[in-house]
Amino acid sequence: MVDRKITDAEWELRRKLALMCRVLGRQDSIGLYGHVSIRVPDTDKVLMTPGAGLEKTTVRVDQIFVFDLAGKIHYHPGGDMPIQIPAEWRIHTQIHADRPEIGCVAHLHARASTLLGIAGRDIVPMYAQGSIFSGGVSTFDDPRMVLDDGSAVALSQALGNRIACQMRGHGSVVVGETAEAALAACTFIEQNAQYQIDAAPLGGLKAYAPEVWDKLVAGRVGGGSGRLVWDYWERKILAEGVPF
């Protein structure tokens, strides 16, 4: 099925979303479950990756869904099989609606950060890149799938103005003003969580004063780390030669 109304600018956004999906698949942060979205600027259109069952590391541009903020599907790349609608699409439409400054939303099923949620442990900054979570990672204390409007609203409220929320016993939600910023946050939350788990038998974090983290965050001007993470992974994905 071909979406013949797509503009060049939107095609590039769909390609960016497909690339990010492949990266998160390579990082094992999404796989059988998990999905990502990008909002088309100055519109109510939300581009979204396929749902459960599709191989995330080879997602193509023509496999991207288009929703609006009300949840109506404007483009469906095929039947439910093999292109499955993301069952938890409301995660994306609700957060994009509540936070118009957010350009990208990722629902992850990454192991380390999910494990900390299961154990009821807050994610706290453990290393330099983890400083982006110094404002706190909230918790949505419900392991069930987000399949109705009420659950989506509750999750969005739990996320608040933060960049990440643990979905205890389920996964996490990570957001960014851009896809590049969101990918960096997705990468760093899992690395930070793994350091947190690995450090626990050694006594855990030797705490820094809060102002140390504040200075690290303040020093990240121009989205440098997000761009570096994106460029690094884009080169790796392009080197695989799988068409978009």
Residue pairs with C-beta under 8 A, 6 or more apart in sequence:
1 62
1 76
1 77
1 78
2 62
3 62
3 66
3 75
3 77
6 14
10 40
10 45
10 47
11 61
13 38
13 40
13 47
14 47
14 61
14 64
15 61
15 244
16 38
16 179
17 36
17 37
17 38
17 47
17 48
17 49
17 64
17 179
18 49
18 59
18 60
18 61
18 63
18 64
18 244
19 233
19 234
19 237
19 244
20 36
20 38
20 104
20 106
20 179
20 182
20 183
21 30
21 35
21 36
21 49
21 56
21 59
22 56
22 57
22 58
22 59
22 237
22 242
23 183
23 233
23 234
23 236
23 237
24 30
24 34
24 36
24 56
24 106
24 108
24 183
24 186
25 31
25 55
25 56
25 57
25 59
26 57
26 233
26 236
26 237
27 110
27 186
27 187
27 190
28 110
28 111
29 106
29 108
29 109
29 110
29 186
29 190
30 36
30 56
30 106
30 107
30 108
30 109
30 110
31 56
31 109
32 52
32 53
32 109
33 52
33 109
33 171
34 56
34 106
34 107
34 108
34 109
34 171
35 48
35 49
35 50
35 51
35 86
35 88
35 89
35 92
35 106
35 107
36 48
36 49
36 104
36 105
36 106
36 107
36 182
37 46
37 47
37 48
37 49
37 92
37 96
37 104
37 105
37 106
38 46
38 47
38 103
38 104
38 179
39 45
39 46
39 47
39 96
39 102
39 103
39 104
40 46
40 47
41 103
44 68
44 69
44 70
45 66
45 67
45 68
45 74
46 66
46 67
46 68
46 69
46 92
46 93
46 96
47 64
47 65
47 66
48 64
48 65
48 66
48 67
48 86
48 89
48 92
49 56
49 59
49 63
49 64
49 65
49 86
50 59
50 63
50 64
50 65
50 77
50 83
50 84
50 85
50 86
51 84
51 85
51 86
51 87
51 88
52 84
52 86
52 87
53 81
53 82
53 84
54 63
54 82
54 83
54 84
58 242
60 243
60 244
61 244
62 77
63 77
63 78
63 83
64 75
64 77
65 73
65 75
65 76
65 77
65 85
65 86
65 89
66 73
66 74
66 75
67 73
67 74
67 89
67 92
67 93
68 74
68 93
69 93
69 96
69 97
70 93
71 89
71 90
71 93
73 85
76 83
76 85
77 83
86 92
87 145
87 147
88 107
88 145
88 146
88 147
90 146
90 147
90 148
90 149
90 151
90 152
91 105
91 107
91 146
91 152
91 155
91 173
92 105
92 107
93 152
94 149
94 152
94 153
94 155
94 156
95 102
95 105
95 155
95 156
95 159
95 173
95 175
96 102
96 105
98 156
99 156
99 161
99 175
101 177
102 175
102 176
102 177
103 176
103 177
103 178
103 179
103 182
104 175
104 176
104 177
104 178
104 179
104 181
104 182
104 183
105 173
105 174
105 175
105 182
106 173
106 174
106 175
106 182
106 186
107 171
107 172
107 173
108 114
108 171
108 172
108 173
108 174
108 186
108 189
108 190
109 170
109 171
110 171
110 172
110 186
110 189
110 190
110 193
111 190
112 190
112 193
112 194
112 196
112 197
113 123
113 166
113 171
113 172
113 189
113 190
113 193
114 166
114 170
114 171
114 172
115 193
115 197
116 122
116 123
116 166
116 193
116 196
116 197
117 139
117 166
117 167
117 168
117 169
117 170
117 172
118 168
118 169
120 168
121 196
122 136
122 137
122 139
123 133
123 137
123 164
123 166
123 189
123 192
123 193
123 196
124 130
124 133
124 196
124 205
125 131
125 132
125 133
125 134
125 192
125 208
125 213
126 192
126 195
126 196
126 199
126 205
127 191
127 192
127 195
128 216
129 184
129 187
129 188
129 191
129 192
129 225
130 188
130 189
130 191
130 192
130 195
131 213
131 216
131 217
132 163
132 184
132 185
132 188
132 217
132 220
133 163
133 164
133 188
133 189
133 192
134 210
134 213
134 214
134 216
134 217
135 162
135 163
136 162
137 162
137 164
137 165
137 166
137 189
138 158
138 159
138 160
138 162
138 164
138 165
138 166
139 158
139 165
139 166
139 168
140 154
140 155
140 158
140 159
140 165
140 166
140 167
140 168
140 170
140 173
141 168
142 151
142 154
142 167
142 168
142 170
143 167
143 168
143 169
143 170
144 151
144 170
145 151
145 170
146 152
146 155
155 165
155 167
155 173
158 165
159 165
159 173
159 175
163 174
163 175
163 176
163 185
164 172
164 173
164 174
164 175
164 185
164 189
165 172
165 173
166 172
167 173
172 189
174 182
174 185
174 186
174 189
175 182
175 185
176 182
176 183
176 184
176 185
176 226
178 223
178 226
179 230
180 223
180 226
180 227
180 229
180 230
181 223
181 226
183 226
183 229
183 230
183 233
184 225
184 226
184 229
184 230
187 229
196 204
196 205
199 205
